Structure formats: C-alpha cells, structure tokens
Amino acid sequence: MLAPPETKQKVYNFPVSQMRGTLKGAGRSQPGLVDDLSVFVNTKALPKTIVDFYEQTDQYQLFASVKWATWFKPLASCYKIISTQLQQLNLPISSNLTEMTFKIQAVDPTVDGRKNPRAWIRRVKNNIVFVAIYSQHETKGRTYMNIALPLPYSSMIGILQLEVVDGILILSSEGKGDPGIYLAVGKTLFKLPLSENFLIKETGAGSLIAQHKMRIFGIPFLQIEYTIIQNIRAS
C-alpha cells in the first residue's frame, strides 16, 4: 500500500469524438470524406480515381457484398435484430451485391469535439447501415483517420493509418502507436480486440474495388467487398 506499482494502462492522447447515442449537429452537405487526401499519403503514387473518390465521394455509386464467416453467422443473425433498431452497424445477412446510397454532412465540431468532423450516412433501401463520423488527427508528424460510430451511451472509435503500396491504398487499424479500434464510454477509452483492414484498388478510369476485412481476437469474421463507380453525370 505504501509503494503501489505504476499503472500499465496506456494513456491515449488523440482526440476522441464526444458523440454518444445518435448523430447530433449534422448540417450542410459535404462533397467528400476528406478535403485533401495528400495530408495522409503521397497522392502522386495513387491513381486519380482513388484520390477523387475520397475528395469527391458524392460523385460515386457504392455497391457492397457482405460475407460473414460461417462460424459467426448465428451471432450476426441475432445481432441483426438489434442493429435494425439501432440503425448502426446494420449490415445485410445476405451476400448479394446491394447498392448503398449515402450522404455526407458536416457535423458541428463543438458537439463532436474533433477537427472538421463529417458524417457519412449509408443506407440500404430505407434502412441506415452505417453512421460514421470522419475526422483526423496528427501524432508525431503522421496524420491518421479518426472515425467514430455512435452507439448507445458510447462510441466505437477507429484510428486508421494509411499507406500506398504499388498504387493500392491500404487503411489499417493495426500498427504501432495510435491505430486500433476502441470503445469510448464517458471519458474512458478501451482498446477492443478487433482489427480492420481496407484495400482500395483502381480497376479502370472512374471505377474501383475495395475490400474490408475485420477480425476479432485475430480470427476473421467479416469481409465486405465493394464496387465503386463514378456517376456518369459526374464524369
């Protein structure tokens, strides 16, 4: 009692969204998920379509095929009942290719607490699938995507690092330092045993494919394959 050991709990110093429960403070439309992708990576090493998708997202159509791991399907089916009510992380059970419509809206930074936040709200038909609030932060000269998904009394936080490999954009929650998936409850932040990786590749002028893989305790449980096509009117 006189000489307690030092805590092994890691202190996270990056900004965390204050959004809890449902999206609040959403306002005017925004064209893209980010204003300038070059703050994250060297965009000269990327095809123009990938850069354009992040900066002018509203000019693209999004189609997704959701593939749950066989062992996880019973859990996914049970969770579907809850997610339909929450209108968050509300992914289809079927693997059929489905269009996701979306809008991007600025979020009041005094409500969210982070720099220049914007909400990407995705739907399948009339059901909201994701509400992800995008922002960014810098640590030791590197800029990370800082993404919040509001949940009841909490938010799931994804800190992603970006890199370019052979013209392919890779976003990952795995890495030293800030990257990871966290749960924010009140002022407390927990790192979760989850990881996610995105791979985005150009397949032609105005068309992309993307692959989103998620693991829990290192075991794959979800893969989403996206087809992304520039609107004819936008091109």
HELIX and SHEET records of a PDB file:
HELIX    1   1 LEU A   37  VAL A   39  5                                   3    
HELIX    2   2 THR A   43  ALA A   45  5                                   3    
HELIX    3   3 LYS A   48  GLU A   55  1                                   8    
HELIX    4   4 THR A   57  GLN A   59  5                                   3    
HELIX    5   5 THR A   70  PHE A   72  5                                   3    
HELIX    6   6 LYS A   73  LEU A   86  1                                  14    
HELIX    7   7 PRO A  109  ASP A  112  1                                   4    
SHEET    1   A11 ALA A  26  SER A  29  0                                        
SHEET    2   A11 THR A  98  VAL A 107 -1                                        
SHEET    3   A11 TYR A  60  TRP A  68 -1                                        
SHEET    4   A11 ILE A 219  GLN A 230 -1                                        
SHEET    5   A11 SER A 207  ILE A 216 -1                                        
SHEET    6   A11 LEU A 194  GLY A 204 -1                                        
SHEET    7   A11 ILE A 168  SER A 172 -1                                        
SHEET    8   A11 SER A 154  VAL A 165 -1                                        
SHEET    9   A11 ARG A 142  LEU A 151 -1                                        
SHEET   10   A11 ASN A 127  THR A 139 -1                                        
SHEET   11   A11 ARG A 118  VAL A 124 -1                                        
SHEET    1   B10 ALA A  26  SER A  29  0                                        
SHEET    2   B10 THR A  98  VAL A 107 -1                                        
SHEET    3   B10 TYR A  60  TRP A  68 -1                                        
SHEET    4   B10 ILE A 219  GLN A 230 -1                                        
SHEET    5   B10 SER A 207  ILE A 216 -1                                        
SHEET    6   B10 LEU A 194  GLY A 204 -1                                        
SHEET    7   B10 ILE A 168  SER A 172 -1                                        
SHEET    8   B10 SER A 154  VAL A 165 -1                                        
SHEET    9   B10 GLY A 180  VAL A 185 -1                                        
SHEET   10   B10 THR A 188  LYS A 191 -1                                        
END                                                                             
